[in-house]
Amino acid sequence: MNNDTISVHSPVDGTTVGTVPVASRSDVEQAASRARAAQHAWSKVPLQERCAILHRVKNGLLEQADEICEQLNAEQGKPHLEALLHEVMNLSGLIDYFASNAERILSPQPIPLHLFKHRASYIHWQPRGLIGVIGPWNFPMMICNGPAAVALLAGNGVIIKPSEYTPLIQDLARDIFIRGGVPEDLIQVVHGRGETGEAVVDNVDMIEFTGSVATGRKIAARCGERLIPCVAELGGKAPALVLDDANLDRTAAALAWGAYANCGQVCASVERALVHRSVLPALLDKLLPRVRALHTGPSVHADQLQMGPLNNQRQMDHVQRMVDDAVQKGAK
């Protein structure tokens, strides 16, 4: 057993909000073994019953929405409204959709064979086994548990390694899944850093990873060595294109939201705006007041709180380096 722990600090004021134990490779192997044993029984549970259980999980998320939002504010920094809309409601909607449509999605699909009219072929979907989910700190509730819910609906077991910056919310999420009826051993959570994530990759049948390009390359390479599927959702450089016939009021509102939601910590965030010269002055006149009006603060329910903080010091240092570099090169 590893005696190492991770202290979780609030990005709002730096206070310690909790600690979690770091899972060793042996801990991960044991968690994977428990999930595999539970998955054999779970795969035999009728699909309709699995869907009913996930509907109860969705209801549990909605019933505990305030608690979830408070936890997200404490360790991720999200304002209450962002936590509610971007995490709780998005995750609830995703579970509701797939639990309501799983029978259609997972039904056998006929394959037409035009040369053999007297024969019939079908694709039958089967559980893959144990799915590993390695999630990020920017949307820790949604991105860790969306893939987990879909994997469970399809009859799989799940082992989740959340970010070391936002691990506490995943323990709460697991409790909600279990209270909804998901077998306790079927959904495992292991905390840690890179070494724990490596152990997860080595003990599952498929990986769902969301994070940096550098880590994604390492995980994809290891999955290739093991010949297991890997879904990697990595960073982006999303531009907004503003043409000369754009509705500038709507554009200014969209740019302010797209760039500053979750303090810009979104893989699809608006990182650049390419604006036609003819409308640039008018757009700036509408955009700058919106940006200057943004407020931040520690209260999770303050009406004026529109933007939370950057999540951690490493991210803060990274942003500061980019700003300093841009200013040195002539940016205004």
BELLINKA-V129525 format. One line per field, one symbol per residue. burial: I if it has 24 or more other ideal C-beta (glycine too) atoms within 12 Angstrom, else O. A space follows every 50 residues. Layout:
burial: ???
This chain:
burial: OOOOOIOIIIIIOOOOIIOIOIIOIOIIOOIIOIIIOIIOOIIOIOIOOI IOIIIIIIOIIIOIIOIIIIIIIIIIIIIIIIIIIIIIOIIIOIIIOIIO OIOOOIOOOOOOOOOOOOOOOOOOOOIIIIIIIIIIIIIIIIIIIIIIII IIIIIIIIIIIIIIIIIIIIIIIIIIIIOIIIIOIIIIIIIIIOOIIIII IIIIIIIIIIIIOOIIOIIIOIIOOOOIOIIIIOOOOOOIOIOOOIOIOO IIIIIIIIIIIIIIIIIOIIOOIOIOOOIOOOIOOIIOOIIOOOOOOOOI OOOOIIIIIIIIOOIOOOOOOOOOOOOOOOOO
